[in-house]
């Protein structure tokens, strides 16, 4: 599942709008903290971001 990180006014401009994937544990669940942060990766680096600022990218639906 891909996310877009929206960020807030304190977010570094270089990661606003970043497309990222969650880092998962061995059992397949996302790595989250009690402080509502989430560990994500953009493919090259890992970031700790506010989970409430992540938006799920729209899923493509096939119409037959």
Buried (B, 14 or more C-beta within 10 A) or exposed (E): EEBBBBBEEEBEEEBEEBEBEBBEEEEEEBBEEEEEBBBBEEEEEEBEBBBEBBEEEEEEEEEE
